[in-house]
Amino acid sequence: MTATTSLSKSQQAYRWVKERIASQEFSPGYRLVLGTIAGELDMSVVPVREAIRQLEAEGLVMFERNVGARVSMVDDTQYRHSMQALSILEGTATALAARRLTVDDIRRARSVNDLMVETLDHFDPRAFTALNQEFHSTLFEKCSNPRMLELVHAEWARLGHLRDSTFSFVPGRAAESVREHENILSLIETSAPLADIETAARRHRSATLDAYLIHEHPDEALGLPDF
């Protein structure tokens, strides 16, 4: 039995719709017709409705009166909240995973970061963002707390819907980001205190949010808190 077939029908529908939202095949405002989705997946409308309700709870789908389900519109407030949450969750997950990382894990992460450096001369925000996610995934995937890992994945998925790439708005942040990556790797390699690793990873994520807010909402960005 494959991983997909071991899922319930509502879980299959949830994953199918969520993947299309993340890839922006279903873009903000896209109408989700339950019957059409059910036909695509060869199942009844009931599990599809359950999946859509779950996505609504996550903020990825909204219901409009006399219209039905739609992919949620981009909201700067939601983006800010997700980035603030992710800075805390991912920082903690990275620290909890640090002692479990092998030499090969560190080598892989540094190799990805090197690729990110190479892209700076011919910057592609989407490619950079994909590499960025691969880099961080390498560092936090061995987190010893499965619930924490689940929350990190949920916020990454939410960000994928809210912003195709933050670096599209603040490309200058990319160079700073790769330097901060190297600092996080150095802390992990030298078995620095977990609190130091957590702080570095958290501030790294917060700095990207700060750069975005300063660019998009300079008046609101004054006196930004350090999450």
BALOBA-1460 file (C-alpha; in Angstrom, 3 decimals):
// residues 227
<rec num="1" residu="m" x="0.000" y="0.000" z="0.000"/>
<rec num="2" residu="t" x="1.442" y="3.367" z="-0.989"/>
<rec num="3" residu="a" x="1.551" y="6.416" z="1.273"/>
<rec num="4" residu="t" x="-1.168" y="8.062" z="-0.823"/>
<rec num="5" residu="t" x="-3.589" y="5.132" z="-0.763"/>
<rec num="6" residu="s" x="-3.103" y="4.748" z="3.009"/>
<rec num="7" residu="l" x="-4.620" y="8.197" z="3.464"/>
<rec num="8" residu="s" x="-8.344" y="8.649" z="3.968"/>
<rec num="9" residu="k" x="-10.262" y="10.204" z="1.088"/>
<rec num="10" residu="s" x="-10.581" y="13.510" z="2.924"/>
<rec num="11" residu="q" x="-6.802" y="13.501" z="3.531"/>
<rec num="12" residu="q" x="-6.173" y="12.779" z="-0.140"/>
<rec num="13" residu="a" x="-8.455" y="15.654" z="-1.141"/>
<rec num="14" residu="y" x="-6.829" y="17.939" z="1.416"/>
<rec num="15" residu="r" x="-3.346" y="17.192" z="0.094"/>
<rec num="16" residu="w" x="-4.435" y="17.518" z="-3.552"/>
<rec num="17" residu="v" x="-6.037" y="20.939" z="-3.072"/>
<rec num="18" residu="k" x="-3.307" y="22.223" z="-0.755"/>
<rec num="19" residu="e" x="-0.561" y="21.319" z="-3.241"/>
<rec num="20" residu="r" x="-2.355" y="23.294" z="-5.946"/>
<rec num="21" residu="i" x="-2.765" y="26.283" z="-3.686"/>
<rec num="22" residu="a" x="0.929" y="26.170" z="-2.754"/>
<rec num="23" residu="s" x="1.971" y="25.964" z="-6.420"/>
<rec num="24" residu="q" x="-0.518" y="28.765" z="-7.229"/>
<rec num="25" residu="e" x="-2.281" y="26.630" z="-9.796"/>
<rec num="26" residu="f" x="-5.215" y="27.625" z="-7.608"/>
<rec num="27" residu="s" x="-4.404" y="31.310" z="-7.184"/>
<rec num="28" residu="p" x="-5.909" y="33.742" z="-4.623"/>
<rec num="29" residu="g" x="-9.610" y="34.183" z="-5.324"/>
<rec num="30" residu="y" x="-9.877" y="30.920" z="-7.305"/>
<rec num="31" residu="r" x="-13.308" y="29.342" z="-6.854"/>
<rec num="32" residu="l" x="-13.165" y="25.804" z="-5.471"/>
<rec num="33" residu="v" x="-16.094" y="23.860" z="-6.932"/>
<rec num="34" residu="l" x="-16.530" y="20.828" z="-4.724"/>
<rec num="35" residu="g" x="-18.249" y="18.723" z="-7.380"/>
<rec num="36" residu="t" x="-15.491" y="19.385" z="-9.897"/>
<rec num="37" residu="i" x="-12.774" y="18.496" z="-7.385"/>
<rec num="38" residu="a" x="-14.651" y="15.342" z="-6.389"/>
<rec num="39" residu="g" x="-14.850" y="14.344" z="-10.055"/>
<rec num="40" residu="e" x="-11.115" y="14.934" z="-10.530"/>
<rec num="41" residu="l" x="-10.363" y="12.701" z="-7.547"/>
<rec num="42" residu="d" x="-13.041" y="10.114" z="-8.318"/>
<rec num="43" residu="m" x="-14.710" y="10.427" z="-4.918"/>
<rec num="44" residu="s" x="-17.901" y="11.840" z="-3.425"/>
<rec num="45" residu="v" x="-18.308" y="15.457" z="-2.394"/>
<rec num="46" residu="v" x="-18.346" y="14.573" z="1.347"/>
<rec num="47" residu="p" x="-14.569" y="14.031" z="1.831"/>
<rec num="48" residu="v" x="-13.844" y="17.028" z="-0.394"/>
<rec num="49" residu="r" x="-16.051" y="19.190" z="1.824"/>
<rec num="50" residu="e" x="-14.156" y="17.921" z="4.897"/>
<rec num="51" residu="a" x="-10.846" y="18.786" z="3.225"/>
<rec num="52" residu="i" x="-12.035" y="22.275" z="2.326"/>
<rec num="53" residu="r" x="-13.167" y="22.870" z="5.914"/>
<rec num="54" residu="q" x="-9.709" y="21.905" z="7.145"/>
<rec num="55" residu="l" x="-8.092" y="24.292" z="4.677"/>
<rec num="56" residu="e" x="-10.495" y="26.987" z="5.840"/>
<rec num="57" residu="a" x="-9.342" y="26.411" z="9.440"/>
<rec num="58" residu="e" x="-5.765" y="26.932" z="8.255"/>
<rec num="59" residu="g" x="-6.690" y="30.200" z="6.568"/>
<rec num="60" residu="l" x="-5.999" y="28.972" z="3.032"/>
<rec num="61" residu="v" x="-9.656" y="28.890" z="1.985"/>
<rec num="62" residu="m" x="-12.554" y="31.230" z="2.717"/>
<rec num="63" residu="f" x="-16.305" y="30.857" z="2.228"/>
<rec num="64" residu="e" x="-18.310" y="33.669" z="0.672"/>
<rec num="65" residu="r" x="-22.071" y="33.891" z="0.913"/>
<rec num="66" residu="n" x="-23.807" y="32.901" z="-2.328"/>
<rec num="67" residu="v" x="-20.417" y="32.076" z="-3.869"/>
<rec num="68" residu="g" x="-18.935" y="29.166" z="-1.956"/>
<rec num="69" residu="a" x="-15.326" y="28.274" z="-1.299"/>
<rec num="70" residu="r" x="-12.486" y="30.362" z="-2.690"/>
<rec num="71" residu="v" x="-8.753" y="30.373" z="-2.203"/>
<rec num="72" residu="s" x="-8.039" y="33.104" z="0.348"/>
<rec num="73" residu="m" x="-6.774" y="36.433" z="-0.882"/>
<rec num="74" residu="v" x="-3.278" y="37.610" z="-0.017"/>
<rec num="75" residu="d" x="-3.297" y="39.491" z="3.275"/>
<rec num="76" residu="d" x="-0.279" y="41.365" z="4.611"/>
<rec num="77" residu="t" x="-1.481" y="40.865" z="8.166"/>
<rec num="78" residu="q" x="-1.645" y="37.094" z="7.699"/>
<rec num="79" residu="y" x="1.802" y="37.159" z="6.130"/>
<rec num="80" residu="r" x="3.212" y="39.091" z="9.075"/>
<rec num="81" residu="h" x="1.613" y="36.732" z="11.587"/>
<rec num="82" residu="s" x="2.930" y="33.659" z="9.765"/>
<rec num="83" residu="m" x="6.452" y="35.051" z="9.571"/>
<rec num="84" residu="q" x="6.392" y="35.965" z="13.259"/>
<rec num="85" residu="a" x="5.140" y="32.498" z="14.171"/>
<rec num="86" residu="l" x="7.647" y="30.810" z="11.874"/>
<rec num="87" residu="s" x="10.570" y="32.758" z="13.340"/>
<rec num="88" residu="i" x="9.778" y="31.225" z="16.738"/>
<rec num="89" residu="l" x="8.784" y="27.746" z="15.552"/>
<rec num="90" residu="e" x="11.596" y="27.276" z="13.050"/>
<rec num="91" residu="g" x="14.191" y="28.714" z="15.431"/>
<rec num="92" residu="t" x="13.171" y="26.199" z="18.090"/>
<rec num="93" residu="a" x="12.952" y="23.307" z="15.616"/>
<rec num="94" residu="t" x="16.432" y="24.107" z="14.295"/>
<rec num="95" residu="a" x="17.854" y="24.115" z="17.813"/>
<rec num="96" residu="l" x="16.118" y="20.823" z="18.677"/>
<rec num="97" residu="a" x="17.530" y="19.239" z="15.514"/>
<rec num="98" residu="a" x="21.067" y="20.647" z="15.855"/>
<rec num="99" residu="r" x="22.620" y="17.811" z="17.849"/>
<rec num="100" residu="r" x="21.123" y="15.219" z="15.485"/>
<rec num="101" residu="l" x="22.649" y="16.664" z="12.325"/>
<rec num="102" residu="t" x="25.462" y="14.678" z="10.736"/>
<rec num="103" residu="v" x="28.523" y="15.870" z="8.876"/>
<rec num="104" residu="d" x="26.707" y="14.957" z="5.655"/>
<rec num="105" residu="d" x="23.697" y="17.073" z="6.674"/>
<rec num="106" residu="i" x="25.919" y="20.088" z="7.267"/>
<rec num="107" residu="r" x="27.733" y="19.484" z="3.991"/>
<rec num="108" residu="r" x="24.426" y="19.291" z="2.133"/>
<rec num="109" residu="a" x="23.141" y="22.509" z="3.726"/>
<rec num="110" residu="r" x="26.363" y="24.351" z="2.897"/>
<rec num="111" residu="s" x="26.206" y="23.064" z="-0.686"/>
<rec num="112" residu="v" x="22.669" y="24.461" z="-1.026"/>
<rec num="113" residu="n" x="23.802" y="27.767" z="0.441"/>
<rec num="114" residu="d" x="26.659" y="27.871" z="-2.072"/>
<rec num="115" residu="l" x="24.098" y="27.467" z="-4.864"/>
<rec num="116" residu="m" x="22.144" y="30.352" z="-3.371"/>
<rec num="117" residu="v" x="25.261" y="32.507" z="-3.484"/>
<rec num="118" residu="e" x="25.738" y="31.607" z="-7.156"/>
<rec num="119" residu="t" x="22.201" y="32.752" z="-7.996"/>
<rec num="120" residu="l" x="22.831" y="36.248" z="-6.642"/>
<rec num="121" residu="d" x="24.462" y="37.388" z="-9.910"/>
<rec num="122" residu="h" x="21.418" y="36.322" z="-11.966"/>
<rec num="123" residu="f" x="18.775" y="36.593" z="-9.290"/>
<rec num="124" residu="d" x="15.602" y="34.546" z="-9.616"/>
<rec num="125" residu="p" x="13.396" y="35.047" z="-6.530"/>
<rec num="126" residu="r" x="11.467" y="31.803" z="-6.998"/>
<rec num="127" residu="a" x="14.598" y="29.685" z="-7.447"/>
<rec num="128" residu="f" x="16.236" y="31.399" z="-4.490"/>
<rec num="129" residu="t" x="13.173" y="30.787" z="-2.320"/>
<rec num="130" residu="a" x="13.097" y="27.082" z="-3.271"/>
<rec num="131" residu="l" x="16.769" y="26.720" z="-2.343"/>
<rec num="132" residu="n" x="16.151" y="28.663" z="0.850"/>
<rec num="133" residu="q" x="13.448" y="26.230" z="1.888"/>
<rec num="134" residu="e" x="15.727" y="23.277" z="1.075"/>
<rec num="135" residu="f" x="18.491" y="24.798" z="3.207"/>
<rec num="136" residu="h" x="16.270" y="25.304" z="6.234"/>
<rec num="137" residu="s" x="14.545" y="21.950" z="5.828"/>
<rec num="138" residu="t" x="17.930" y="20.251" z="6.041"/>
<rec num="139" residu="l" x="18.513" y="21.941" z="9.393"/>
<rec num="140" residu="f" x="15.119" y="21.463" z="11.042"/>
<rec num="141" residu="e" x="13.802" y="18.150" z="9.624"/>
<rec num="142" residu="k" x="15.547" y="16.132" z="12.348"/>
<rec num="143" residu="c" x="13.732" y="18.073" z="15.063"/>
<rec num="144" residu="s" x="13.025" y="15.718" z="17.979"/>
<rec num="145" residu="n" x="9.521" y="17.142" z="18.520"/>
<rec num="146" residu="p" x="7.118" y="15.889" z="15.818"/>
<rec num="147" residu="r" x="4.416" y="18.386" z="16.770"/>
<rec num="148" residu="m" x="6.851" y="21.268" z="16.393"/>
<rec num="149" residu="l" x="7.860" y="19.935" z="12.984"/>
<rec num="150" residu="e" x="4.214" y="19.697" z="11.933"/>
<rec num="151" residu="l" x="3.668" y="23.340" z="12.894"/>
<rec num="152" residu="v" x="6.752" y="24.473" z="10.956"/>
<rec num="153" residu="h" x="5.547" y="22.653" z="7.841"/>
<rec num="154" residu="a" x="2.085" y="24.203" z="8.207"/>
<rec num="155" residu="e" x="3.503" y="27.742" z="8.348"/>
<rec num="156" residu="w" x="5.817" y="27.107" z="5.385"/>
<rec num="157" residu="a" x="2.776" y="25.935" z="3.391"/>
<rec num="158" residu="r" x="0.802" y="28.997" z="4.469"/>
<rec num="159" residu="l" x="3.666" y="31.294" z="3.409"/>
<rec num="160" residu="g" x="3.796" y="29.563" z="0.041"/>
<rec num="161" residu="h" x="0.236" y="30.731" z="-0.496"/>
<rec num="162" residu="l" x="0.613" y="34.225" z="0.942"/>
<rec num="163" residu="r" x="3.831" y="35.126" z="-0.869"/>
<rec num="164" residu="d" x="5.314" y="33.434" z="-3.927"/>
<rec num="165" residu="s" x="8.650" y="34.846" z="-2.784"/>
<rec num="166" residu="t" x="9.396" y="37.558" z="-0.254"/>
<rec num="167" residu="f" x="12.679" y="38.077" z="-2.081"/>
<rec num="168" residu="s" x="10.697" y="39.411" z="-5.051"/>
<rec num="169" residu="f" x="9.971" y="42.439" z="-2.887"/>
<rec num="170" residu="v" x="13.353" y="42.752" z="-1.146"/>
<rec num="171" residu="p" x="16.002" y="41.174" z="-3.411"/>
<rec num="172" residu="g" x="18.719" y="42.988" z="-1.462"/>
<rec num="173" residu="r" x="17.903" y="40.812" z="1.534"/>
<rec num="174" residu="a" x="19.166" y="37.714" z="-0.316"/>
<rec num="175" residu="a" x="22.880" y="38.487" z="0.121"/>
<rec num="176" residu="e" x="22.414" y="39.113" z="3.840"/>
<rec num="177" residu="s" x="20.416" y="35.903" z="4.121"/>
<rec num="178" residu="v" x="23.164" y="33.616" z="2.787"/>
<rec num="179" residu="r" x="25.698" y="35.202" z="5.150"/>
<rec num="180" residu="e" x="23.370" y="34.513" z="8.061"/>
<rec num="181" residu="h" x="23.014" y="30.923" z="6.862"/>
<rec num="182" residu="e" x="26.747" y="30.449" z="7.179"/>
<rec num="183" residu="n" x="26.660" y="31.823" z="10.705"/>
<rec num="184" residu="i" x="23.923" y="29.333" z="11.695"/>
<rec num="185" residu="l" x="25.949" y="26.473" z="10.188"/>
<rec num="186" residu="s" x="29.059" y="27.559" z="12.085"/>
<rec num="187" residu="l" x="27.137" y="27.591" z="15.369"/>
<rec num="188" residu="i" x="25.835" y="24.075" z="14.724"/>
<rec num="189" residu="e" x="29.256" y="22.773" z="13.672"/>
<rec num="190" residu="t" x="30.938" y="24.089" z="16.809"/>
<rec num="191" residu="s" x="28.218" y="22.694" z="19.105"/>
<rec num="192" residu="a" x="27.294" y="26.165" z="20.310"/>
<rec num="193" residu="p" x="24.682" y="26.382" z="23.090"/>
<rec num="194" residu="l" x="21.242" y="25.508" z="21.731"/>
<rec num="195" residu="a" x="19.934" y="28.878" z="22.907"/>
<rec num="196" residu="d" x="22.473" y="30.608" z="20.638"/>
<rec num="197" residu="i" x="21.441" y="28.470" z="17.663"/>
<rec num="198" residu="e" x="17.767" y="29.134" z="18.342"/>
<rec num="199" residu="t" x="18.365" y="32.883" z="18.622"/>
<rec num="200" residu="a" x="20.388" y="33.032" z="15.390"/>
<rec num="201" residu="a" x="17.745" y="31.058" z="13.446"/>
<rec num="202" residu="r" x="14.901" y="33.123" z="14.903"/>
<rec num="203" residu="r" x="16.559" y="36.466" z="14.195"/>
<rec num="204" residu="h" x="17.402" y="35.303" z="10.685"/>
<rec num="205" residu="r" x="13.717" y="34.738" z="9.927"/>
<rec num="206" residu="s" x="12.663" y="37.965" z="11.674"/>
<rec num="207" residu="a" x="15.181" y="39.973" z="9.632"/>
<rec num="208" residu="t" x="13.452" y="38.927" z="6.398"/>
<rec num="209" residu="l" x="10.101" y="40.094" z="7.766"/>
<rec num="210" residu="d" x="11.672" y="43.362" z="8.934"/>
<rec num="211" residu="a" x="13.155" y="43.972" z="5.475"/>
<rec num="212" residu="y" x="9.762" y="43.376" z="3.869"/>
<rec num="213" residu="l" x="7.930" y="45.688" z="6.262"/>
<rec num="214" residu="i" x="10.495" y="48.457" z="5.856"/>
<rec num="215" residu="h" x="10.119" y="48.159" z="2.077"/>
<rec num="216" residu="e" x="6.329" y="47.851" z="1.895"/>
<rec num="217" residu="h" x="5.158" y="49.661" z="5.034"/>
<rec num="218" residu="p" x="7.939" y="51.981" z="6.243"/>
<rec num="219" residu="d" x="5.660" y="53.888" z="8.624"/>
<rec num="220" residu="e" x="4.494" y="50.700" z="10.337"/>
<rec num="221" residu="a" x="7.994" y="49.216" z="10.474"/>
<rec num="222" residu="l" x="9.296" y="51.768" z="12.991"/>
<rec num="223" residu="g" x="10.116" y="50.192" z="16.323"/>
<rec num="224" residu="l" x="9.784" y="46.589" z="15.119"/>
<rec num="225" residu="p" x="9.944" y="44.107" z="18.017"/>
<rec num="226" residu="d" x="12.624" y="41.415" z="18.139"/>
<rec num="227" residu="f" x="10.711" y="38.114" z="18.042"/>
